[in-house]
Each structure stands twice: as structure tokens, then as C-alpha cells.
Amino acid sequence: MNRRSLGALLFLLGLAIVAAGVVLMLVIVPGMKRFPDDVDTTRQYEGTLATMLNPADFTFLNDLPVTIERHVTVQDTDGDLALVREEQVMSAGDQTLQNLTKSYAIDRETMESVASGYPDAWSEEPGFWPREGLVIGWPIDSEPESYRGWSDDYRQVVTLDYDSEVIHDRSDLTTYYYVGSGEAQPIAPEAAQAMGLPMAIPKDALIDLIGQTDLPALIQNALPGMLDAWEGDVPLDYFYAYEAEYWVEPTTGVLIDTRKHDLRTVTLGQEVVAGSPLAALPEENRAALRVPVFDLTYQAVDSAVADAKADAEENIDRLNLFGRYIPIGLEVVGALIALLGLFWVIRG
């Protein structure tokens, strides 16, 4: 092979290497920017359970330090969709107070829950039902804008408002700070049942509970007499209010930290109120009848923040390696080889 022919081969090889760099940057890397199929993470939170109704004996637990463990795994994938399971266990010491399992079908790029297009078998998973918006985290390349989230209590979309770009104090990472809140709204009966909240209560047990609450004495004295006319167990309605803060590393969408206050309250079912003097009261007065049955404030522990930071930094390094350093290196090397080959062709 003469020098000119070898130069032509080097020229074509150089162009191929440059093209490989472009393909890696523009085709391969964007395909990496989606929820992985091997996610298996556990995050721990600590907080204070100010109040919780024990449905087993209708007594209240108060002022308990609690630990919450949140285990997230990908159970299956189907193209751009993933079946994600979230298991939440809340404990006080060795006592398990709450154990919830939820399953989501999400778009692996947008991270939003999808309502269709997933395998039929997914709908048989525990805690699976139609949802919308973000349910498990933020997307890669999160934007400084508000997102649609989802509340299982309300069974409806809620807003996750972008607030600002901040340095998260415990991780020292630049994060997007999002907030969410909701005033007291009815809890969907299915959600209340999933949390183990009783949908009705024996009349005698309810009267005993009323005596344990901070309701005004006038109401406490009036309710037992009003309930005398009710036959059977007394139906209950639940309400949910919350305030939440989220710190998200925007390049990777990793949730670095969460702080949240959940407040669930209970009141007499509408069918009971409708036939009583309470029906004539203004809404703000009837709202005063609601009794807290679940009042929890919690935040990620330091080790969970450290783990989230490590995940974010590992993903940033991976995206930089395949999205910047390797493609640039391929393009530089390919260009040099192509120029050398072109030089040999011309000088033959």
C-alpha cells in the first residue's frame, strides 16, 4: 500500500472517529438521561409523631420520635416505562407504626406517572392505581419551574413550586429548592383505608375519644346527645393538610433532602352532620370539630443526604465522562488522524 492510499484510509478512519464522538454526544448520552432500570435505594428520615390514632384500640399515641425508611426499587421496565415500588416503614424504636407499599408506572425520562401503555400485569402490583405528575422524584436536567406532583391522600394533582437556586447546607451542593403545600382537603376513602384509618367507629368508642380531645367543652357535651339518635357505627371523614420542602440536584434530578409536615384530621361523616344541628354551622366552625389523628414532621437524616449527594456526584461524573470528555477526546484524536491522512494524500 502506497503512502497516498494509507493517507486515504487514515482520513476515513479519522472521520469515523469524529463521527463516533458526535454520535456518543448527541445520541447515546441523551439515552442515558432516564431513570435507570436497576435502581435500589434506601433513604432514612427522622421526625416527631405529635399524634397518631391507634385504630386497634382507638387510643392516641403522642410525642413519639420516629424513624421512616423509604425503599425504592425498579421492579420491571417496558421501553421508556418503568414499574417502581416504594416501601415506607415508620417505626418508634422496635415498634412498627405504619407499613405502606406503593407501585407506580412512570415515564423514565419525564419521571411522571403514566395512565396507560404499561403492561396489564403492572396494575396488579400492591398500591397501584392511576396517578399523574411526579410521584417518585424529579427528572434529569430539572428545570427552575413548577412541576405537577401527586397526592395519594387527595387522589389528585398538586403543584410543586420552584422557589430558588440555593446551596444546600448539609450537602454543600447547588440545588433547586421546591415547595409544596395544601390546606385541609378531604382524604379519598381508598387512601384512608390504605393507611389503616377506620372508616367508621363504634358509638361508645367515639364518645370516649371525644373526651380525650381538646374540643371546646360545649361541643364535647353536645356531641354524645346528638349521637344518641344515630344507629350503628358512626362514619368518619378525614382531611389532609401538608407543607413540604424539597432540595433537588438539577443536573441529575436526585432528591438531596426533604422536609415535610403531614397533618391528617378526622370528623363526623357528612351523613351524620347532615341530620344534626352542626349542618347549620359555617364551614370554619365545622372545621373546628376536626381532631388530629396523624401529625408528623420529618426530614432526611445526615446519612441519607450523604448517600444522595454521592449518587448525584456519581451520575454527574458519568454524564460528564460520556457527554463531554470522551466525545471531545474522540473528536480531537479523529481530527488529528484525518488531517494526517489528508496531508499524506496531498503530498502522496
N, C-alpha and C positions, 0 to 999 in steps of 0.2 A: 504494500500500500504506500503510495507516494505521500508527500507532505500535504499537498492540496486536498487529497481525499481524506486524510486524517483530520485536517483542519475542518472540513465539512462535517465530519462526524462529531468533532468536539463542539462545533457551532450548534448542531442539532441537540446534542446532549445538554449543552448549557441552556438552550431554550426550554428543554423539557424540565430541567431542574427549576428554572424560574417559574414555569407553569405550575409545578408541584407546590411551590411556595404560595402561589396565588390561590390554588385550589384549597390548600390547607387553611389559609386565612379566611377565604370567602365561603367555602362550602363545608369543610369538616368542622371547624370551630363553632360556627353557628349551630350545628347539630349537637354539639356538646353542651349548649346552653339550655338544658332542660333538666327536669327532676330526674336524678339517677334511678336505675332500676334495682339498686342494691342498698337503698337507704335502710339503716337500722340504728337509730339514735335514741338515747335516753337523756332526758333533761329533768333536773330536780328543782323543786321550788319549796320555799318555806313561808309560813304565814301564821295568822291567828284566826281561829274559828271563833268568832264572837258568840255565835248562836247556831245551833243545829237541832232540829226536831228529830228525835229518835222514833221512827214510825213503828218500831216493835212494841213499845210500851207508852208511846205518846208523852215522853218526858223530854226535857231540853238539856242539851249539852252546852256548856258555856265556857268561854275564855280558854280554849284549848290551843296550845301550839301544835301545828300540824306540818306534815311533810307531804308534798304531792310529787308523784313520779309520773312522768309523761313519756311513754314509749311509742315511737313512730317507726313503722316498717312498711316497705313496699311488698305487698302480697303477690301482685301479678301486674303484667303490663300487656297492652294491646296497641302497638304502634305508638301514637302520640298520647295515649291514655295510660293511667296507672291506677291500680286499686291500692289505696293506702289505708292502713289500720292504725288507729290511735287508741292506746290503752292508758287510762288515767286511774291511779290508785292514790287515795288520800288516807293518811294514817296519822294517828296520835299515839306515839310510842309503838307498842306492838299491836295496837288495835286498828283494824281496817275499818274506816268510817264510810268510805264510798269507793266503788269499783265500777268504772264506766268503760265501755268499749264502743268505738265509733268507726265506721268504714266509709271511705269517700272514693268516688270516681272523679279524678281530676285530669285536666289538660296539663301535660308535663312541661309545656312552655309558659302558658299564662298562669298556671297554678290555680285556675278557677275550677270549681266543681262543674261537672257536665251533667246534663239531664238525660242524655240519650247517646247512643252509639257505642256503649260499652257492652261486653259480653253479658248475656242474661244471668249467668251464674253469679255475677258480682252482686246482684240485688238480693241474694240470699245470705250475704255476709252479715254478721251481727252489727247492729247500729247503723244499717244502711238505709237511707231514704233520700228522696230528691232534695238537692241543695243547689245554691247558686253562690257566685262570688268566691273569695278566698276562704279556704277552710283550714289550711294546714301551714301556710306560710306565704311569703312574698316571692315573686318571680325573679329570676336572674335579670340584672340590669333594671332594678326597681326605679321607678320614676318619682320625682318630687311632686306628687299629685295624689289626690284622694283615690282610694280603691273601694270597690264593693266587697264587703265581708258578709259573713253569715252568722246568724244567731240561732242555735238549736232551740233555745227557750222560746223565742218569738216565732220560730219557723218562717223567718223572712230575712231579706237582705238588710244589712246595716252599713253605715258609712265608716270607713277608716280614714280619718282626715290626716293629710300631710301637714305637719306643723313647721318643721325647720330642719336644717342640717346641723348636727351637733357632734361634739366629741363625747362619746360615751365614757363616763368617768371610770367605770370599773374595768373596761377593756382597752381604753385609750384608742379606740377605733373611730374613724369618721362614720357616722351613721345618719340615716334618715329617721326622724322622730315622728311617729304617727300616734294619734289619739283616737279613742272611740268612747262613746257614752250613750246611754239610753235611759230615759225616765221609765218609771214603773209602767209596764205594759203586761197584759195577760200572758201567762205561760201556756203554750199549747198543751192540751191534755196528754198527748203522746209523750211530750218531753218530760212532763211531771212524772208520768208512770215510769219512764226510763230511769229517772233519778230516784225512784223508790218512794216518791211522795204519795201519801194516801189521798185518793180522790174523794173519800168520804170518811167520816169518823163517827163512832157511836156517840149518841147524845150525851151520856153521862161523862164520857172521856172528854168531850168538848167543853162541858161546863167546868170540869176540873182544870183544863188548860186555861180557860178564861181567867180563873183565879190566880194563875201563875204569871199573867201578863201585866204590862204596865198600862192597860187601857184605863181611861177615866172611870172612877168609881160609879158614876151614874150609868155608864154603858155596861159595866160589869154586873151591876144589879139588875139591869133591864133585860139583858140577853137571856138568862135562864127562863124567865117567864115567857119571853117571846118564843123560845124553842119548845115550850111545853106542847104547843099545838102541832109541832112537826112530827110526823110518823116515820120511824125507822132512822137509819143513819143519816147524818147531816152532810150533804155535798159541800165540797170546798172548791174555791177558785184560788189560783196562785198568780202572783205578779213578780216580774223580774226587772231589776234596775242594775246598771253596772257603770263603772268607769275603768278605762283601760289605757295603758301606755305601752308602746312597742318601739324598740330600737332595732333597726334593720341595717345590715351592711349592704349597701345598694348594688355593688358590682356582682355579688353572689346571691343576694336575696336571703342570706342567712339571718334568722331572728336571733339577735345577740342577747336581748334581755326583754323581759315582760314584767309589768307590774299591773295588778288588777284588783278591783273590789267588786265582788258579786253579792247582791242582796236579793233574796227571794222572800216574799211575804205571802201570807195566807189570809183569806177572809171567807165569809159565808158565801156559798154558791148563789148565783143570781136567782135561782128558783126559790131559795129561801128568802132572800131580800125582797123579791117582788111581792110577796104576800105579807110584808111586815111594815111597820112604821118607818123602817130605815129607807124604804124606797123613796120617801118624800124628801130625804135629806139631800143637800147639794153634794156633788161629787167629792169636793175636798173634805167634807165631813165623813162620808163613807170611806174615803181613803184612810182616815184616822183609825178605822177598825182593823186595818191590816196589821198582822203580827209577824215579825221576822221569824222565819223557820230555817234560814240558811244565810249567814252573814260572814263572809270570808274575804280576807285581804291577804294577798300573797305576792311573792316576787322570786325570780330565779336566784338560786344560791350562787356563790362565787365560783364554785367548780363548774356549774353549768355554763356560766358566762365564759369561763376559760375554755371549755370544750367548744362552745360556739365560735369563739374567736379563732381557735385552732382550725376548725372546719372552714371558716371563711378565708383565712390566710392560705390554707392548702389549696382551696379552689381558685383563689386569685393567682397563686403561683402557677397552677396548671393552665389556667386560661392565658396567662402571660407567656408561658412556655410555648404553647401550641398556637396562640393567636398573634404573637409578636416575635419572640426571639428566634424560634425555628424558621418561620416563614421569611423573616428578614435575612437570616443566615443563608437559607436556600437561594434567595434571590440574588444576594451578593455573590455567592460562590458560582451560581449559574451564569450570572452576567460576566464574571471574570473568565469562565471557561468558554462562553460564547465569543467573547472578544478575542481570546487567544486563538480560537478556531478560525474566526473571521480573518485575523491577521495572517495566519498560515495560508488561508485560501487566497488572500490577495497577494501575498509575497511568494506563494507557490514555489 
